[in-house]
Amino acid sequence: MTTLSRVIGNDEMKWITDQFSRLKDKCYLESAGAALYPKNLITAVNDDLLNNTFMNPHTDKYTRDCIEHIRSLTLNHFNTDSSSYDVIFTSGSTQSLKLVVESFRFSETQDKTAKEGSFVYLNENHTSVLGLREIAADKNADIIHISHNDFLDAVRDQTNMFSSSNLQDQSINNSLFVYPAESNFNGFKYPIDCMGNIRNGCLNSIIDGHPWKINRKWFVMLDAATFLGTNKLDLSKSRPDFVVLSFYKIFGYPTGLGALLIKKRSASILDDKRYYGGGTVDVVLSSERFHVKRTDIHERFEDGTTSFLSILALKHCFDVLHSLIPKSVNNDLMETISHHTFYLAKDLYDQLKGLKHKNGTKAAVLYMDSDFSDVTKQGGIVTFNIVRDDGTYIGYNEFQHMADLFGICVRTGCFCNSGSCQRHFKKTNKDIKLLYQSGHTCSGNIDLMDGEPTGAIRASFAYYNTFNDVDKLMKMICRCFVNTPLVRPNRSLVSWNKGVVTEMKAEYLNNNNNGLEPVLSHYSEESEEKIEFDVQAEETAVLKEIALFPIKSCGAFKVKSWPIGDKGFAYDREWMITNHNGVCLTQKNNTRMCLIKPTIDINRNLLVLHCKGRVPISIPLNISANKSQFTQVCQTKVCADMIKGYDCGDEVAQWISEALETSFLRLIRQASDDQRQLKSKNPDSSGKILSLSNQAQFLLINKASVRWLKKKIKDDSFMDEVDELIDRFRGNIIVDTSTELVEKQWQRVIIGDHEFNVQGACTRCQMICIDQQTGNKTVEPLRTISEAFSGKMKFGIYLTYIGPVNGPASQPLAVNAPVKPIMGDDISSAFKLVANCRAAAALQPRCCQNPYKFCNLKDARLQRRSSATMCDCSRALIIYMEFRQQRGCSAAAALQPRDT
């Protein structure tokens, strides 16, 4: 039987994992960001709320007593009591941090000319700590940062310390030092047994250089948010002055609730709090600036009514955690969790450290500060990047797409820890500023700059993870990125006191754990193919297919001809399905959506929904808005647009809910007066409006490019024919050219009598890995696209409508229409595409040997005008005049109309 944990037995682990059965096949490795809540916890909280009445604690003594009991439970969890610490409930770690610095008295003197104390912080803190600098600076405190290595050296060095009594006698200024118990970047555990050393001045020599001249009293604030999710904090041994935490990091629920633990002997230093809210004063006058704050610490700091129902849930949080976790290590549940997660992370670390490509090069770069030899120095987090066999990095966005496809949740980026990112990537402050000027931002999409990573991949473990989760992640890495067999360590349940460094015998993994598992290389053994484009002045191309998607993310409706409206094809993505939270549903959430096939019956004026095994249902196209229930919904997380729409009724909602096997779904139609704007830097597209599509009015797919891609796919299990593969890309306009990938060079395109502007390439995600006929997920074609384009997962181009070239705008676009691209470096093609125009034909470049290929015009951008009322001759002349005015080069000057 496969071992699930090295600390907790299989039967106990199965009992734990059953609490998270809602994950199904998902693998959750992002517990450092947020823990998951067990099923029993939600049941217990619901039962409590349904069977009891809790009122405002300022009104109800029973509720107030319950909250005081939970303060006691919280302190007991950290092995202390109310004689030593007090608990202030906050909205989370961030508010707790802010509350301390806002209230901290940096100086012991009223002399305004005296030097203030210092706000000192570790470089490797979370962004929420860095933000405290602004508050401290406003209070005239010195702002001082300490590096990772300097801090570790200082707390180990006993030579630069004074006795605390001497320091306190001489001290006139107060200094606050803030550091994390555990790095949220890579899980390194900073020493928490050094509070006495810090108070005795071990940091003085770092920040001043002359410790004998220092008159400073030190206070320590410990950021324990990441640490407490999987570790024990014993406040009877480690005695920081202040501890900040968020409960959802420990229990997964409730969110929006944290705590500030204040050592009572240090509370007097927080007397600089200015604001006071309801419940925090003993007396206050409304007509005079007079008030007296309450004496109890938590009563002084908990402004207004606390989140009392969330606080009451904490009792069940502690109870359920104790009922789930066996006390296998030192008869302590948190130490058990600590060892359990440590072994999981160590297993992943060892496998990544030994992972190699066939050519012997390492496949992973690890960003760690320990070697996993000591559980007291390392938590359950592994941070890394994957590299190709030629040493180039795979961007974390590319990794994220593949992880999503395999149902694996990891965190990518810098995790709001810029200091750790900067140190591990060896970037200077100047480098970071240059990256920002080049477009990289926190939480941005740029994962590689000049081939170097801007962030990393983080896998973090919790008590509900098992070695199966490690295997799933490693299987994905081996299958998608590394051409080597997956090796699985031989694991066994061990006694915790045998030590954490254990030699593991490796055995090859297959379904029976005793053989080689065939894996597919993410990269071929051949060097990466460089794609050359041989762009011809005249590209043979034709419109092969028109598809519209009346309901966003549902099946395609293919037609021979179709009219173009203000937002794209008429009725394209005019409806969407929302869930019970009002959020737009997509195939990423429910792959069955592709099985719903909408059609538009123009003659009967109906939208008809079809789904195999169900009777079709129809709704009228011209339903009166005033007969519908208007509602605003968020369209998608990508665009973050608010869409004005209306509900299509209960009958169709029930039909959709049953078809998608999901309760409480609604069909929403975009209102006709909704003016959602296209977000584009292209001036030609300014003012364009969109339906419910993600980024543009149209998506064009080149059939020749799809044929090329199919030949590249080496997965024998991928059986799609070319047409089926095309369907995966969900394009509106399917063309066929004589050359693959040539569409990447287009800047405009004329199809039949309609002209379109190219907005740019479409970045693909795991949506293209959904078989549009069955709803099944596959690894291809995303993996091959990533391989072929070196991680740039772009395929297809976005278009916006410019207008008709000839005839009225109402004429439909029809299949088999000629496709005439306009290249970025070939202005003559624009002239030639104006049919039968004598002025265009007369424009002959006299300075170029090739009469249709101009020199020095590759980066030219035409600001062309388009009007249905403008004649062909006028349009050609405008093109010529604008080009000449903008560029002024010899080729443009050589263009002279000989016959107008």
PEBEL-V651871 format. One record per pair of residues at least 4 apart in sequence whose ideal C-beta (glycine too) atoms are under 8 Angstrom apart, sorted by the first residue. I is the first residue (numbers start at 1). J is the second residue. Records with the same first field share a line. If there is no record, write none. Layout:
I=J, J
This chain:
1=10
2=467, 468, 513
3=10, 467, 491, 492, 493
4=8, 10, 13, 14, 17, 466, 467, 468
5=9, 10, 13, 340, 343, 344, 466, 467, 493
6=339, 340, 343, 491, 492, 493, 494
7=328, 329, 336, 339, 340, 343, 493, 494, 496
8=12, 13, 16, 325, 326, 328, 336, 340
9=13, 326, 493
10=14, 493
11=15
12=16, 326
13=17, 466
14=18
15=19, 324
16=20, 38, 324, 325, 463, 464
17=21, 464, 466
18=39
19=38, 39, 40, 324, 464
20=28, 36, 38, 39, 464
21=39
22=39
23=27, 28, 36
25=407
26=407, 408, 409
27=406, 407, 408, 409, 469, 472, 473
28=36, 409, 464, 465, 469
29=408, 409, 410, 459, 460, 461, 465, 469, 473
30=34, 409, 410, 411, 458, 460
31=35, 36, 229, 230, 380, 460, 461, 462, 465
32=184, 187, 226, 229, 249, 381, 411, 415, 458, 460
33=411, 415, 460
34=248, 249, 252, 255
35=229, 248, 249, 250, 251, 252, 462
36=252, 462, 464
37=41, 42, 251, 252, 253
38=42, 252, 320, 324, 464
39=43
40=44, 320, 323, 324
41=45, 251, 252, 253, 313, 316, 317, 320
42=46, 253
43=47
44=48, 316, 319, 320
45=49, 253, 313, 316
46=50
47=51
48=52, 312, 313, 316
49=54, 309
54=60, 62, 63, 66, 308, 309, 312
55=59, 60, 62, 63
56=60, 63, 305, 308
57=63, 64, 67, 305, 306, 308
58=64, 278, 279, 305
59=63
60=64
61=65
62=66
63=67, 308, 312
64=68
65=69
66=70, 312, 315
67=71, 89, 306, 308, 311, 312
68=72
69=73, 315
70=74, 311, 312, 314, 315
71=75, 82, 86, 87, 298
72=76, 81, 82
73=77, 314, 315, 318
74=78, 87, 259, 314
75=80, 81, 82, 85, 87, 235, 261
76=80, 81
77=318
78=85, 233, 234, 235, 243, 261
79=233, 234, 235, 236, 237
80=84, 85, 235, 236
81=85
82=86
83=264
84=235, 236, 239, 263, 264
85=235, 261, 262, 263, 264
86=261, 262, 264, 267, 296, 297, 298
87=259, 260, 261, 298
88=96, 99, 259, 260, 261, 262, 297, 298, 301, 302
89=257, 258, 259, 298, 302, 306, 307, 311
90=95, 96, 99, 257, 258, 259, 260
91=95, 256, 257, 258, 307
92=96, 246, 248, 256, 257, 258
93=97, 128, 223, 225, 244, 245, 246, 258
94=98, 128, 258
95=99, 258
96=100, 242, 244, 245, 258, 259, 260
97=101, 128, 129, 132, 178, 221, 223, 244
98=102, 131, 132, 135
99=103, 260, 273, 301
100=104, 176, 221, 242, 244, 260, 270
101=119, 132, 135, 136, 176
102=135, 272, 273, 274
103=270, 271, 272, 273, 301
104=136, 139, 174, 176, 219, 269, 270, 272
105=174, 269, 270, 271, 272
106=116, 117, 118, 119, 136, 139, 140, 141, 173, 174, 175, 176
107=114, 116, 117, 140, 172, 173, 174
108=171, 172, 173, 174, 217
109=114, 172
114=172, 173
115=142, 173
116=139, 140, 141, 142, 173
117=141, 142, 173, 174, 175, 176, 216, 217
118=141, 142, 143, 144, 173, 175, 176, 207, 216
119=132, 133, 136, 137, 141, 142, 143, 144, 175, 176, 178
120=144, 145, 146, 175, 176, 177, 178, 203, 207
121=125, 129, 130, 132, 133, 144, 145, 146, 177, 178, 179
122=145, 146, 147, 148, 151, 178, 179, 180, 190, 419
123=145, 146, 147, 148, 419, 422, 423
124=148, 179, 180, 183, 185, 417, 419, 420, 423
125=129, 130, 178, 179, 180, 223, 417, 419
126=130, 180, 184, 223, 225, 416, 417
127=131, 416, 417, 418, 442
128=132, 223, 416
129=178, 180, 223
130=418, 419
131=135
132=136, 178
133=137, 143
134=138
135=139
136=141, 143, 176
137=141, 143
139=272
144=207
146=150, 151, 154, 203, 206, 207
147=151, 423
148=152, 369, 419, 420, 423
149=153
150=154, 206
151=155, 179, 190, 203, 206
152=156, 190, 191
153=157
154=160, 202, 203, 205, 206
155=191, 194, 197, 198, 202
157=202
158=197, 202
160=201, 202, 204, 205, 211
161=197, 200, 201, 202
162=166, 167, 200, 201, 204, 211
163=167, 200
164=168, 196, 199, 200
165=169
166=170
167=171, 199, 200, 201, 215, 216, 217, 218
168=217
170=215
171=215, 216, 217
172=215
173=215, 216, 217
174=216, 217, 219, 269
175=216, 217, 218, 219
176=218, 219, 220, 221
177=198, 203, 218, 219, 220, 221
178=220, 221, 223
179=190, 220, 222, 223
180=184, 190, 222, 223, 224, 225, 226, 227
181=189, 190, 192, 222, 223, 224, 226, 227, 228, 231, 233
182=187, 188, 189, 190, 224, 226, 227, 231, 379
183=187, 188, 189, 190, 226, 369, 381, 417, 420
184=225, 226, 381, 415, 416, 417
185=367, 381, 383, 414, 415, 417, 420, 421, 424, 458
186=367, 368, 369, 381, 382, 383, 420, 424, 458
187=226, 345, 368, 378, 379, 380, 381, 382, 383, 460
188=368, 369, 370, 377, 378, 379
189=227, 231, 376, 377, 378, 379
192=222, 233, 238, 240
193=237, 238
194=198, 202
195=199, 220, 238, 239, 240
196=200
197=202
198=202, 203, 218, 220
199=218, 219, 220
200=218
201=211, 214, 216, 218
203=207, 218
204=208, 211, 214, 216
205=209, 211
208=213, 214
210=214
219=241, 242, 266, 269
220=240, 241, 242
221=240, 241, 242, 243, 244
222=238, 240, 242, 243, 244
223=244
224=228, 233, 243, 244, 245
225=229, 244, 245, 246, 249, 258
226=249, 379
227=231, 233, 379
228=233, 245, 249, 250
229=249, 250, 462
230=334, 337, 338, 341, 379, 380, 461, 462, 463
231=334, 337, 338, 379
232=332, 334, 335, 338
233=238, 243
234=238
235=239, 240, 243, 261
239=263
240=263
241=262, 263, 266, 269
242=260, 261, 262, 263, 266
243=259, 260, 261
244=258, 259, 260, 261
245=249, 250, 258, 259, 261
246=250, 257, 258
247=251, 254, 257, 258, 259, 314, 317
248=252, 253, 254, 255, 256, 257
250=317, 321
251=314, 317, 320, 321
253=313, 317
254=307, 310, 313, 314
256=307, 310
257=307, 310, 311, 314
260=301
262=266, 267, 270, 297
263=267
264=297
266=270
267=297
270=301
273=293, 300, 301
275=303
276=280, 281, 284, 291, 293, 300, 303
277=303, 304
278=303, 304, 305
279=299, 302, 303, 304, 305
280=293, 294, 299, 300, 301, 302, 303
281=291, 292, 293, 294
282=292, 293, 294, 295
283=290, 291, 292
284=290, 291, 292
285=289, 290, 291
293=300
294=299, 300
295=299, 300
296=300
297=301
298=302
302=306
306=311
307=311
308=312
309=313
310=314
313=317
314=318
315=319
316=320
317=321
318=322
319=323
320=324
321=325, 333
322=333
324=463
325=333, 336, 337, 463
326=333, 336
327=331, 332, 333, 336
328=336, 339, 496
329=335, 336, 338, 339, 496
330=335, 496
332=336
333=337
334=338
335=339
336=340, 496
337=341, 462, 463
338=342, 375, 379, 380
339=343, 375, 496, 500
340=344, 380, 463
341=345, 379, 380, 461, 462, 463, 465
342=346, 372, 375, 378, 379, 380, 500
343=347, 500
344=348, 380, 461, 465, 466, 467, 469, 470
345=349, 372, 378, 379, 380, 381, 382, 459, 460, 461
346=350, 372, 378, 500
347=351, 467, 470, 489, 491, 504
348=352, 382, 459, 470, 473, 474
349=353, 366, 368, 372, 382
350=354, 372, 489, 504
351=355, 470, 474, 487, 489
352=363, 364, 366, 382, 384, 474, 477
353=364, 366
354=487
355=362, 363, 364, 477, 478, 482, 484
356=360, 361, 362, 363, 482, 484
357=361, 362, 363, 388, 389, 482, 483, 484
358=389, 483, 484, 525
359=389
361=387, 389, 390, 391
362=387
363=386, 387, 389, 477, 481, 482, 484
364=384, 385, 386, 387, 477
365=384, 385, 386, 387, 393
366=382, 383, 384
367=383, 384, 385, 420, 424, 456
368=372, 378, 382, 383
370=374, 377, 378
372=378, 500, 501
373=377, 500, 501
374=378, 500
375=500
380=460, 461, 462
381=458, 459, 460, 461
382=458, 459, 460
383=424, 456, 457, 458, 459
384=456, 457, 459
385=393, 394, 396, 399, 453, 456, 457
386=393, 394, 399, 457, 477, 481, 482
387=391, 392, 393, 394
388=392, 393, 394, 481, 523
389=483, 523
390=527, 528
392=451, 790
393=448, 451, 452, 453
394=398, 399, 481, 791
395=399, 447, 448, 453, 791
396=400, 412, 413, 447, 453, 455, 456, 457
397=401, 412, 445, 447, 791
398=402, 447, 786, 791, 793
399=403, 410, 412, 457, 481
400=404, 410, 412, 457
401=405, 764, 765, 766, 782, 786, 793
402=406, 476, 480, 481, 779, 782, 783, 786
403=408, 409, 410, 473, 476
404=408, 588, 765, 766
405=766, 769, 777, 779, 782
406=472, 475, 476, 779
408=472, 473, 476
410=457, 458, 459, 473
411=415, 457, 458, 460
412=447, 455, 456, 457, 458
413=442, 443, 455, 456
414=418, 420, 421, 442, 454, 455, 456
415=420, 421, 458
416=442
417=421
418=422, 432, 442
419=423
420=424
421=425, 427, 455, 456
422=427, 428, 429, 432
424=456
425=452, 453, 454
427=431, 432, 435
428=432
429=433
430=434
431=435
432=436
433=437
434=438
435=440, 449, 454
436=440, 441
438=446, 449
439=444, 446
440=444, 446, 449, 454
441=446
444=454
446=454
447=453, 454, 455
448=452, 453, 454, 791
449=454
459=473
461=465, 469
465=469
466=470
467=471, 491
468=472
469=473
470=474
471=475, 486, 488, 509
472=476
473=477
474=478, 486, 488
475=479, 486, 517, 519
476=480
477=481, 482
478=482, 484, 485, 486, 519
479=486, 519, 520, 522, 779
480=520, 522, 779, 783
481=522, 523
482=519, 521, 522
483=519, 521, 522, 523, 525
484=519
485=508, 509, 516, 517, 519
486=508, 509, 517, 519
487=506, 507, 508, 509
488=506, 507, 508, 509, 513
489=504, 505, 506
490=504, 505, 506, 507
491=504
494=498, 502
498=502
507=513, 514
508=514, 515, 516, 517
509=513, 515, 517
510=514, 515, 516, 517
511=517
520=714, 715, 779, 783
521=525
522=783, 786, 787
523=528, 787
524=714, 787
528=787, 790
529=788
531=741, 788
533=739, 741, 742, 744, 745
534=739
535=539, 739, 742, 745, 823, 826
536=738, 739
537=826, 828, 829, 852, 853
538=829
539=737, 738, 739, 742, 819, 820, 821
540=737, 738
541=735, 736, 737, 738, 818, 819, 820, 821
542=735, 736, 816, 817, 818, 819
543=733, 734, 735, 751, 752, 813, 814, 815, 816, 817, 818, 819
544=703, 734, 735, 736, 815, 816
545=558, 726, 733, 734, 815
546=558, 559, 560, 561, 562, 569, 732, 733, 734, 813, 814, 815
547=556, 557, 558, 559, 730, 731, 732, 734
548=556, 557, 559, 562, 569, 570, 571, 572, 573, 600, 732
549=553, 554, 555, 556, 557, 572, 573, 598, 730, 732
550=554, 557, 571, 572, 573, 574, 575, 598, 599, 600, 607
551=573, 575, 576, 577, 596, 598, 609, 667
552=573, 575, 576, 577, 584, 586, 692, 693
553=576, 577, 585, 586, 587, 593, 594
554=577, 593, 594, 596, 597, 598
555=593, 594, 595, 596, 597, 598, 772
556=597, 727, 730, 772
557=597, 598, 599, 600
560=814, 815
561=812, 813, 814, 815
562=569, 570, 812, 813
563=569, 570, 810, 811, 812, 813
564=568, 569, 570, 754, 801, 809, 812, 813
565=569, 570
566=689
567=572, 689, 690, 691, 697
568=572, 573, 690, 691, 693, 697, 698, 732, 801
569=698, 732, 813
571=600, 607, 621
572=691, 693, 732
573=691, 692, 693
574=669, 670, 691, 692
575=598, 607, 648, 667, 668, 669, 670, 692
576=584, 585, 633, 635, 643, 645, 667, 668, 670, 692
577=584, 585, 593, 656, 660, 665, 666, 667, 668
578=582, 583, 584, 585, 633, 665, 666, 668
579=583, 585, 589, 662, 664, 665
580=663, 664, 665
582=631, 633, 634
583=633, 634
584=633, 634, 635, 636, 692
585=589, 590, 593, 660, 662, 665
586=590, 593, 636, 767
587=591, 593, 594, 767, 770, 775
588=765, 766, 767
590=660, 662
591=770, 775, 776, 777
592=596, 659, 660, 661, 775
593=660, 775
594=770, 771, 772, 773, 775
595=611, 612, 659, 775
596=609, 610, 611, 656, 659, 660
597=609, 610, 611
598=607, 608, 609, 610
599=607, 608, 610
600=606, 607, 608, 621
601=605, 606, 607, 608, 618
604=618
605=620, 621, 622
606=618, 619, 620, 621
607=618, 619, 620, 621
608=616, 617, 618
609=616, 617, 618, 652, 655, 656, 659
610=614, 616
611=616, 659
614=655, 658, 659
617=651, 652, 655
619=623, 648, 649, 652, 667
623=627, 628, 648, 669
624=628
625=630, 646, 671, 672
628=646, 647, 648, 649, 669
629=646, 647
630=644, 645, 646, 647, 671
631=645, 646, 647, 668
632=642, 643, 644, 645
633=642, 643, 645, 668
634=640, 641, 642, 643
635=639, 640, 641, 642, 643, 676, 692
636=640, 641, 694
638=694, 695
639=679, 694, 695
641=676
643=668, 670, 674, 676, 692
644=670, 671, 673, 674
645=668, 669, 670, 671, 674
646=668, 669, 671
647=653, 666, 667, 668
648=652, 653, 666, 667, 668, 669
649=653, 667
650=654
651=655
652=656, 667
653=657, 665, 666, 667
654=658
655=659
656=660, 665, 666, 667
657=662, 663, 664, 665
660=665
670=674, 676, 691, 692
675=689
676=689, 690, 691
677=687, 688, 689, 690
678=685, 688, 689, 690, 695, 696, 697, 759, 800
679=695
680=685, 686, 688, 696, 759, 800
682=686, 757, 759
683=863
684=757, 800, 802, 863, 864
685=757, 759, 800
688=697, 800, 801
690=696, 697
691=697
693=697, 699
695=759, 762, 798
696=759, 798, 799, 800
697=799, 800, 801
698=732, 733, 756, 798, 799, 800, 801
699=729, 730, 731, 732, 733, 762, 796, 797, 798, 799
700=731, 732, 733, 734, 735, 743, 749, 756, 796, 797, 798, 799
701=705, 706, 726, 729, 731, 733, 734, 735, 795, 796
702=706, 734, 735, 736, 737, 740, 741, 742, 743, 796
703=707, 722, 726, 734, 735, 736, 737
704=708, 736, 737, 738, 739, 740, 741, 742
705=709, 740, 741, 743, 795
706=710, 722, 725, 726, 729
707=711, 722, 740
708=712, 740, 741
709=713, 725, 781, 784, 785, 788, 795
710=720, 722, 725
712=784, 787, 788
713=718, 780, 781, 784
714=784
715=778, 779, 780, 783
717=778
718=778, 780, 781
720=724, 725, 728, 771
721=725
722=726
723=727
724=728, 771, 772, 773
725=729, 781
726=731, 734
727=772, 773
728=767, 768, 769, 770, 771, 772, 781
729=764, 768, 795, 796
730=767, 768, 772
731=796
733=751, 799, 813
735=743, 751, 819
737=742, 743, 819
742=746, 821
743=796, 797, 821
744=761, 797
745=821, 823, 824
746=758, 797, 821, 822, 823, 824
747=757, 758, 822, 823, 824
748=755, 756, 757, 758, 802, 821, 822, 830, 864
749=755, 756, 758, 799, 819, 820, 821, 822
750=754, 755, 756, 805, 819, 820, 821, 822, 833
751=756, 813, 817, 818, 819, 820
752=813, 814, 817, 818
753=804, 805, 806, 807, 811, 817
754=801, 803, 804, 805, 813
755=801, 802, 803, 804, 805, 866
756=799, 800, 801, 802
757=799, 800, 801, 802
758=797, 798, 799
759=797, 798, 799, 800
760=797, 798
761=794, 795, 796, 797, 798
762=794, 795, 796, 797, 798
763=793, 794
764=768, 782, 785, 793, 794, 795, 796
765=782, 793
766=770, 777, 782
768=781, 782, 785, 795
769=777, 778, 779, 780, 781, 782
770=775, 776, 777
771=775, 776, 777, 778
779=783
780=784
781=785
782=786, 793
783=787
784=788
785=789, 793, 794, 795
786=791, 793
789=793, 794
802=866
803=809, 866, 867, 868
804=808, 809, 811, 868
805=833, 834, 835
806=835, 872
807=811
808=868
809=868
813=817
820=829, 833
821=829
822=826, 829, 830, 833
823=829
824=858, 859, 860
825=853, 854, 857, 858, 860
826=830, 852, 853, 854, 857
827=831, 854, 857, 860, 862, 879, 883
828=832, 843, 845, 851, 852, 853, 854
829=833, 852
830=834, 862, 864, 879
831=837, 840, 841, 843, 876, 879, 880
832=840, 841, 852
834=840, 872, 873, 875, 876
835=872
836=872
837=841, 872, 873, 875, 876
838=842, 873, 899, 900
839=843, 873, 876, 877, 880, 897, 899, 900
840=872, 873, 876
841=899
842=897, 898, 899, 900
843=876, 880, 895, 896, 897
844=851, 895, 896, 898
845=851, 854, 891, 894, 895
846=894, 896
847=855, 890, 891, 894
848=853, 854, 855, 891, 894
854=891, 892
855=889, 890, 891
856=887, 889, 890, 891
857=887, 889, 891, 892
860=883, 886, 887
861=886
862=879, 882, 883, 886
863=882, 886
864=875, 878, 879, 882
865=870, 875, 878
866=870, 875
870=874, 875, 878
871=875
872=876
873=877, 900
874=878
875=879
876=880
877=881, 897, 900
878=882
879=883
880=884, 895, 897
881=885
882=886
883=887, 892, 895
884=888, 892, 893, 895
887=891, 892
888=892, 893
889=893
890=894
891=895
